[in-house]
Amino acid sequence: MIDVPFHAGERAMQLQAGSREVMAAAGSRVIRDFMPDQHRDFFALLPFLVTGSIDAQGQPWASMLAAPAGFAHSPDPTHLRIDALPDAGDPLAASLRDGATLGLLGIQPHTRRRNRMNGTVEALDAAGFTLEVQQSFGNCPKYIQAREPAYQPPASAPAAAQWLDGLDDAARALIRRADTLFIASAHPASAAIEGDEVDASARGVDVSHRGGRPGFVRVDDIGGGVLTVPDFTGNRFFNTFGNLLAYPRAGLLFVDFDSGEMLHVAATAEIVIDGPELASFEGAERLLRLRVQQVLRRPGALPLRWGAAQLSPFLERMGQWAESSHRSG
């Protein structure tokens, strides 16, 4: 087990939310430095993995690897082997090297199961890579839209990736209709809060899931674009928000489930914990405001086909953005 699983940013968010004492007692029991058999078996069922990485400039990126189920498998409780590699246009490709820290999210949308594993690249070869486990833990099933993915081999190479300085009209449209996003964050050693004492395995890169009704991500046309995301009650770990409190840079991934397009967004982050803007979204406990810095569009890059979506029943208790909350520049 990990003696001190939460760093100072996570502990500060837990304190603000009133969950610090509970997490102090439970954290070392639920966050492990190995994968239980249930998690090991689960990863082998999946045709895709969500990945979080951090580039040489310190920017986190969220991405996805997809292959026939079984491409991720665990030879022992402290390792996960992934028989797939990112293509050249994937931000993960520039960060994948021996010793790199990665965050992984294994998610099965149609059963609403998800598990997290953060680790270090121990071996990298022409067929894939092996991660040594730093942290392994389960996540609550809330806010996952039930849609079933199936791997479909690509008939041809995907179109070239496109770098943008900000959100264009097509990117805004994709985000405005999204019901799901993935977010990568980091807590590198250089970003440690002064006086922070934490197990070394609590540092690194993390990637997580966020879900809501279509339109839950507000897009404001300010500069290159500003995104505002409501945060609903969850497992109270605050891995993502704790990272962003310590190191306010995030990498977002939006997927077009019809075309296979992936939209990667690099952003700076601000956490909003009170005020009239928070009150404009019923059910939100806090907001995450993201100022877009870079955008990477990868048309047709995801070789998955998806069944129809069924929204999470937990969203019935959540509202939508009030019209007065929309701003434009």
C-alpha positions in Angstrom: 0.0 0.0 0.0 1.0 3.7 -0.4 1.5 5.3 3.0 0.8 8.9 1.8 -1.2 8.7 -1.3 -2.4 12.3 -1.6 -0.1 15.3 -2.2 -0.8 18.8 -0.8 -3.0 20.0 -3.7 -5.3 17.0 -3.3 -5.4 17.4 0.5 -6.2 21.1 0.1 -9.2 20.3 -2.2 -10.3 17.6 0.2 -10.2 20.0 3.1 -12.2 22.6 1.1 -14.9 19.9 0.3 -15.0 18.6 3.8 -13.7 15.1 2.9 -10.2 15.4 4.3 -10.6 13.2 7.4 -12.4 10.5 5.4 -9.8 10.4 2.7 -6.9 10.4 5.2 -8.4 7.2 6.7 -9.4 5.5 3.4 -6.7 6.7 0.9 -4.0 4.2 1.8 -6.5 1.3 1.6 -8.0 2.1 -1.8 -4.9 3.5 -3.6 -2.4 0.7 -4.1 1.0 0.3 -5.6 -0.1 -2.9 -7.4 -3.1 -4.0 -9.4 -5.6 -6.4 -7.8 -6.6 -9.3 -10.0 -9.9 -7.7 -10.8 -8.2 -4.7 -12.4 -5.7 -6.9 -14.2 -8.5 -8.9 -15.8 -10.5 -5.7 -16.6 -7.7 -4.1 -18.7 -7.5 -7.2 -20.9 -11.2 -6.7 -21.9 -10.8 -3.3 -23.3 -10.4 -2.2 -27.0 -9.0 1.2 -25.9 -7.1 3.0 -23.2 -7.1 6.7 -22.3 -3.6 7.9 -21.7 -2.2 11.0 -20.0 1.4 12.2 -20.7 3.5 15.3 -20.2 5.7 16.7 -22.9 9.2 18.3 -22.7 7.6 21.8 -22.2 5.7 20.5 -19.1 2.3 20.4 -20.9 0.0 17.5 -20.1 -1.8 15.8 -22.9 -4.8 13.3 -23.0 -5.0 10.8 -25.8 -6.2 7.3 -26.6 -4.7 4.0 -27.8 -7.0 1.5 -29.5 -6.5 -2.1 -30.7 -8.3 -5.4 -30.5 -9.2 -6.3 -26.9 -6.4 -8.1 -25.1 -3.7 -5.6 -26.3 -3.4 -4.5 -22.7 -2.5 -7.3 -20.3 -0.9 -7.8 -17.0 1.9 -10.4 -16.5 2.0 -9.7 -12.8 0.4 -7.4 -10.3 3.0 -4.6 -10.6 3.2 -4.4 -14.4 0.9 -3.7 -17.4 2.0 -4.6 -20.9 0.5 -2.6 -23.8 0.9 -4.1 -27.3 0.2 -0.8 -29.2 2.1 2.4 -30.0 0.8 5.9 -30.8 1.0 7.1 -34.3 3.3 10.0 -35.2 0.6 12.6 -34.9 -0.4 11.6 -31.3 1.0 13.9 -28.5 1.8 10.7 -26.6 4.4 9.7 -29.3 6.7 12.6 -28.3 6.6 11.7 -24.6 6.8 7.9 -24.7 10.3 6.9 -23.6 12.0 4.8 -21.0 11.3 6.2 -17.6 8.4 8.4 -18.7 5.5 8.7 -16.3 2.0 8.0 -17.7 -1.5 8.0 -16.4 -4.0 5.4 -17.7 -7.7 5.2 -17.6 -9.4 1.9 -18.4 -13.0 2.6 -19.0 -15.8 0.3 -20.3 -18.6 2.8 -21.1 -21.4 0.3 -21.7 -21.0 -1.2 -18.3 -19.9 2.1 -16.6 -16.8 0.5 -15.1 -13.5 2.3 -14.9 -10.1 1.8 -13.2 -7.1 4.0 -13.1 -3.4 3.1 -13.2 -0.5 5.5 -13.1 3.0 4.2 -13.8 6.4 4.5 -15.3 7.6 3.1 -18.6 9.9 0.3 -17.8 10.5 -1.0 -21.3 9.7 0.3 -24.8 10.1 -1.7 -28.0 8.8 -1.8 -31.6 5.6 -3.6 -30.5 4.6 -1.6 -27.5 5.7 -0.8 -23.9 5.5 -2.0 -20.3 4.5 0.1 -17.4 5.5 -0.4 -13.8 2.6 0.4 -11.4 2.9 3.4 -9.2 -0.8 3.8 -8.3 -3.8 1.6 -9.0 -7.4 2.4 -7.9 -11.0 2.2 -8.9 -13.3 5.1 -9.8 -17.0 5.6 -9.3 -19.3 4.9 -12.3 -21.1 8.3 -12.1 -21.6 10.4 -15.2 -20.4 7.8 -17.7 -22.5 7.7 -20.9 -23.3 4.0 -21.8 -22.0 3.5 -25.4 -20.3 0.3 -26.5 -17.1 0.5 -28.6 -15.9 -2.0 -31.1 -12.4 -2.0 -32.7 -12.5 -1.5 -36.5 -9.2 -1.7 -38.3 -8.6 1.4 -40.3 -9.0 1.0 -44.1 -6.3 3.7 -44.7 -4.0 6.0 -42.9 -5.8 8.8 -41.1 -5.7 12.4 -42.5 -2.8 14.6 -41.4 -3.0 16.1 -37.9 -3.8 19.9 -37.8 -2.3 22.3 -35.2 -4.4 25.3 -34.4 -3.6 28.4 -32.2 -7.2 28.3 -30.8 -10.6 26.9 -31.3 -12.1 27.2 -34.8 -15.8 26.8 -35.7 -15.5 23.0 -36.1 -13.8 22.6 -32.8 -16.3 24.7 -31.0 -19.2 22.7 -32.5 -17.6 19.4 -31.4 -17.1 20.7 -27.9 -20.6 22.2 -27.6 -22.3 18.9 -28.5 -19.9 16.7 -26.4 -21.3 14.6 -23.5 -17.8 13.3 -22.5 -14.3 14.6 -22.1 -11.0 13.3 -20.8 -8.6 15.4 -18.9 -4.9 14.9 -18.2 -3.1 16.7 -15.3 0.3 16.5 -13.7 2.0 16.9 -10.4 5.7 16.9 -11.4 8.4 17.1 -8.7 9.2 20.6 -9.8 5.6 21.7 -9.1 5.5 20.4 -5.5 4.0 22.8 -3.0 6.6 24.0 -0.5 6.7 21.7 2.6 4.8 19.0 0.8 5.6 15.5 2.1 4.2 12.8 -0.1 5.2 9.3 -1.3 7.1 9.6 -4.6 4.5 7.3 -6.2 1.9 10.0 -5.7 3.7 12.3 -8.2 3.4 12.0 -12.0 0.6 12.2 -14.6 -3.1 11.5 -14.2 -5.9 11.2 -16.6 -9.6 11.2 -15.8 -13.1 11.2 -17.3 -15.8 13.9 -17.1 -19.4 13.5 -18.3 -22.5 15.6 -18.6 -25.5 16.4 -20.8 -24.6 17.6 -24.3 -23.6 21.2 -23.8 -22.2 20.8 -20.3 -18.9 22.3 -21.5 -19.5 26.0 -22.1 -17.5 27.6 -24.9 -16.8 31.3 -24.6 -15.2 33.0 -27.6 -12.5 34.9 -25.7 -9.1 34.9 -27.2 -8.3 31.4 -28.5 -11.3 30.2 -26.5 -12.3 29.6 -22.8 -14.0 26.5 -21.7 -16.0 26.2 -18.4 -16.8 22.7 -17.1 -19.1 22.0 -14.1 -17.7 19.6 -11.5 -20.2 17.3 -9.8 -19.9 15.2 -6.6 -17.6 12.2 -7.1 -15.2 10.0 -5.1 -13.7 13.0 -3.3 -10.1 12.0 -4.1 -9.6 15.2 -6.1 -6.7 13.8 -8.1 -7.4 16.1 -11.1 -8.3 19.2 -9.1 -5.5 18.7 -6.6 -3.0 18.5 -9.5 -4.4 21.6 -11.1 -4.3 23.5 -7.8 -0.5 22.7 -7.6 0.2 22.9 -11.4 -2.6 24.7 -13.4 -2.0 23.1 -16.8 -4.4 20.6 -18.4 -4.7 18.5 -21.5 -8.3 17.8 -22.7 -9.5 15.2 -25.2 -12.8 15.4 -27.0 -13.9 12.5 -29.3 -16.3 12.6 -32.2 -17.9 9.2 -31.7 -19.3 9.3 -35.2 -16.2 10.1 -37.2 -13.4 9.0 -35.0 -11.9 12.5 -34.9 -9.9 13.3 -31.8 -9.5 16.9 -30.6 -6.6 17.5 -28.2 -6.7 20.8 -26.3 -3.8 22.3 -24.2 -5.1 24.8 -21.6 -4.3 26.7 -18.4 -6.7 26.0 -15.6 -8.5 28.0 -12.9 -10.7 26.5 -10.2 -13.9 28.4 -9.3 -15.3 27.5 -5.9 -18.0 30.1 -5.3 -19.8 33.1 -6.9 -22.8 33.7 -9.2 -21.3 31.8 -12.1 -21.2 28.6 -10.0 -24.9 29.1 -9.1 -25.8 29.2 -12.8 -25.3 25.5 -13.2 -27.6 23.4 -10.9 -25.7 20.5 -9.3 -22.2 21.8 -9.8 -20.0 21.9 -6.7 -17.3 23.9 -8.4 -16.2 25.0 -11.9 -13.1 24.4 -13.9 -12.2 27.3 -16.3 -9.8 26.4 -19.0 -8.1 29.0 -21.2 -7.1 27.4 -24.5 -3.4 27.6 -25.5 -3.1 25.0 -28.3 -5.4 22.7 -30.3 -4.5 19.6 -32.2 -7.2 18.0 -34.5 -6.6 14.4 -35.7 -9.4 13.5 -38.2 -10.4 9.9 -38.2 -7.6 8.9 -35.9 -9.6 6.6 -33.6 -10.3 3.1 -35.1 -13.4 2.5 -33.0 -17.1 2.4 -33.8 -19.6 3.2 -31.1 -23.2 2.1 -30.3 -25.9 4.6 -29.3 -25.4 6.4 -26.1 -27.5 6.2 -23.0 -26.9 9.2 -20.7 -25.9 8.5 -17.1 -28.9 8.4 -14.7 -27.0 10.6 -12.3 -27.3 13.5 -14.7 -31.1 13.6 -14.0 -30.2 15.6 -10.9 -28.0 18.0 -12.8 -29.1 21.1 -14.6 -27.8 22.9 -17.6 -26.1 26.3 -18.2 -28.5 29.2 -17.6 -28.7 31.4 -20.7 -27.4 34.4 -18.7 -24.2 32.6 -18.0 -23.1 32.5 -21.6 -20.5 35.1 -22.5 -18.8 36.1 -25.7 -15.9 38.3 -26.6 
